[in-house]
Amino acid sequence: MQTSNHSPSPAQRLAAVQARIRQACQQAGRPVESVRLLAVSKRHPAEAIRQLQALGQTAFGENYASELAEKHRQLDELPLEWHYIGPLQSNKTRTIAEHAHWVQSVDRLKLVQRLHEQRPATLPPLHVCLQLKLGDEATKSGTAAHELPALAEAVAKSPRLKLRGLMCIPPPENDPEHQRRWFAQARQVYERLRQEGHALDTLSMGMSQDLEAAIAEGSTMVRIGTALFGPRP
Ligand SMILES: *Cc1c(COP(=O)(O)O)cnc(C)c1O
């Protein structure tokens, strides 16, 4: 492992994040394989992705459609899994449908219809997480819990899409107990959809600052940017 007086190497950062995940799983009494690591590479160069891929990381998340498409082209020869996690505009759905394996920020019916129509027939179905809005004014993205069942139904009926679960970005909280409460709320909404018959397996929550709280409340995928790549340029 490379050592430096300045910033840690990609291998050191990855090992540190994996250790945090492992420890959070142990504390929650969960198997470490029950939590996937999504490396959020937005605004970092393709070279940084290449470095993490060489260390065994395969799933990468991006927030801008054109940046995802560009990196997908640049890294075409690598067996990577691309997740789109940014706010989704209707005029960007084609790019996502053609370049992503997953989209985690679906929050309205129009997007479901467009992604279904635009997913190329030559590709396997696009994996979908619906974005749950937590709190009132925290973010403009996401859909309220009571609107999720209709949206989930629409995805389930679209053969070019595959419904996998929920994604959420709770409002920032300083108090870890408050933080956990948001994640617990997301978990309840997720369990309710499962009880309604949706075969979901993905609860995408937890970022660099709060992955421990998210794992304690049942996250199955943490989306980590800063802790893996350093500050965004
Ligand atoms: C940027 C981003 C992340 C990663 O955030 P970090 O705090 O850098 O780990 C995770 N999820 C979403 C939706 C993001 O936009």
The ligand as an ORCA input file, in Angstrom:
! r2SCAN-3c Opt
* xyz 0 1
  C     -22.828     13.218     -4.133
  C     -23.792     12.195     -3.696
  C     -23.408     11.148     -2.837
  C     -22.025     11.034     -2.215
  O     -21.869     12.001     -1.228
  P     -20.544     12.033     -0.302
  O     -20.994     12.842      0.862
  O     -19.490     12.683     -1.103
  O     -20.234     10.636      0.075
  C     -24.350     10.178     -2.536
  N     -25.603     10.226     -3.024
  C     -26.017     11.214     -3.842
  C     -27.418     11.194     -4.350
  C     -25.141     12.228     -4.185
  O     -25.574     13.217     -4.977
*
